[in-house]
Amino acid sequence: MEHRLKNTGKRAIETDLYDHNFLAIDGQAPGPDITIRVPFQIAPIHPPESDLAEFTGNHIRFLRQLRGEDRVYGSFHGFGSSPSDYDIRIEDARLGSGLRITGDRPLSNVAVWAIRSVFAVEPFVTLSIEPGKAVTWRYQYTFYRLDSPGH
């Protein structure tokens, strides 16, 4: 997905934006079969509820199947200033499949949100746009099988 935003105003635009990346995998509630992995050590800002999910090293794991009114929210840093850290992998061991989300801008924050029917990994990037200028940014989604080479 490619995006372009032009500032047609008279003042600079300084903002963070994020992509929700809402996922529902095979109609299942988020649970222990799902692992979210990033290429850096997670430094929690807001850790998730300790009985529902955890940040460990460079992984996020759901500790049990979400149900009823269960809600998970957490945010973290730990990434550097390079776009190479915008490399999020979501893997479902039960299905043997994964989703890789990469972007071409450095991260400014990352959040995870989930309820019983859906979950989201929300990468934030910062945009600075002077009047009359435009910026572009891109996300790429790659689906893969866990048993495929190079996943």
C-alpha positions in Angstrom: 0.0 0.0 0.0 1.4 3.3 -1.0 0.3 6.6 0.4 1.0 10.3 -0.5 0.0 13.4 1.5 0.5 16.9 0.2 0.4 19.9 2.5 -1.7 22.5 0.7 -1.8 24.7 3.8 0.3 27.6 5.1 1.7 25.8 8.2 3.9 22.7 8.6 2.2 19.4 9.4 3.8 17.5 12.3 1.9 14.3 13.1 2.1 10.7 14.0 -0.1 8.2 12.1 -0.7 4.6 12.5 -2.3 1.6 10.7 -4.7 -0.5 12.6 -3.9 -3.8 10.9 -7.1 -5.4 12.3 -6.9 -9.2 11.9 -9.3 -12.0 12.4 -7.6 -15.3 11.6 -9.9 -18.2 10.6 -12.7 -16.9 12.7 -10.8 -17.7 15.9 -10.3 -15.5 19.0 -6.8 -14.4 19.7 -5.0 -16.9 21.8 -1.8 -18.9 22.5 -1.4 -20.1 18.9 -0.6 -16.5 17.8 2.8 -15.0 18.3 3.8 -11.4 17.2 7.5 -10.9 16.6 9.6 -7.8 15.9 13.4 -7.6 15.1 14.3 -5.8 18.4 14.0 -6.2 22.1 10.6 -4.9 23.3 10.8 -2.1 25.8 7.3 -1.8 27.3 5.6 1.6 27.7 2.2 0.1 28.7 2.5 -3.7 29.3 -0.6 -5.7 28.5 -2.8 -7.2 31.2 -0.5 -9.9 32.8 -3.1 -12.7 32.7 -4.0 -12.2 29.0 -0.7 -11.4 27.1 3.0 -10.8 27.7 5.9 -9.0 26.1 9.0 -11.3 26.2 12.2 -10.4 24.4 11.1 -9.6 20.9 7.8 -11.5 21.1 4.2 -10.8 22.1 2.2 -13.8 23.2 -1.4 -14.3 24.1 -1.5 -16.4 27.3 -5.0 -17.7 26.8 -7.9 -17.5 24.3 -9.7 -14.2 24.7 -13.4 -14.4 25.5 -16.3 -12.4 26.8 -15.1 -8.9 27.7 -11.4 -9.7 27.6 -9.3 -6.8 26.2 -5.6 -6.5 25.6 -3.7 -3.3 25.1 0.0 -2.7 25.3 2.5 -0.3 23.7 6.2 -0.5 23.4 9.5 1.0 22.1 12.9 -0.7 21.6 13.2 0.0 17.9 15.9 2.2 16.4 15.8 5.0 13.9 16.0 2.8 10.8 13.0 1.6 8.8 14.4 -1.9 9.0 12.8 -2.2 12.5 9.4 -1.8 10.9 9.2 -5.5 10.3 6.4 -7.2 12.2 5.6 -10.9 11.9 2.3 -12.4 13.1 2.3 -16.2 13.1 -0.4 -18.7 13.8 1.0 -22.0 14.9 -2.3 -23.8 14.6 -2.7 -22.8 10.9 1.0 -22.9 10.1 0.7 -19.4 8.5 2.2 -16.0 9.0 1.8 -12.3 8.0 4.8 -10.0 7.6 4.2 -6.3 7.7 7.0 -4.0 6.7 7.2 -0.2 6.2 9.6 2.2 4.6 9.7 4.7 7.5 11.1 4.5 11.0 8.7 3.5 13.8 7.7 6.1 16.4 5.6 3.8 18.6 3.9 0.3 18.4 0.7 -0.7 20.1 -1.1 -4.0 20.3 -4.9 -4.2 20.9 -7.2 -7.2 21.0 -10.7 -8.4 21.9 -12.3 -11.8 21.6 -13.0 -11.4 17.8 -10.1 -9.4 16.4 -6.6 -8.2 17.2 -4.4 -5.4 15.8 -0.7 -4.6 15.7 -0.5 -0.8 15.2 2.8 0.6 14.0 3.1 4.4 14.3 5.3 6.6 12.0 6.0 10.4 12.2 5.3 12.7 9.3 6.7 16.2 8.9 5.4 18.1 5.9 6.3 21.7 5.0 3.7 23.8 3.2 3.6 23.0 -0.5 5.5 19.7 0.0 4.4 16.1 -0.1 5.5 13.0 1.7 5.0 9.3 0.7 5.1 6.2 2.8 4.5 2.5 2.1 3.4 -0.7 3.9 3.9 -4.1 2.5 1.9 -7.2 3.6 3.4 -10.7 2.8 1.6 -13.8 3.7 3.6 -17.0 4.1 3.5 -20.6 5.4 5.6 -21.3 8.5 7.3 -24.3 6.8 8.4 -22.2 3.8 12.1 -21.3 3.4 13.0 -17.8 4.6 10.0 -17.1 6.7 
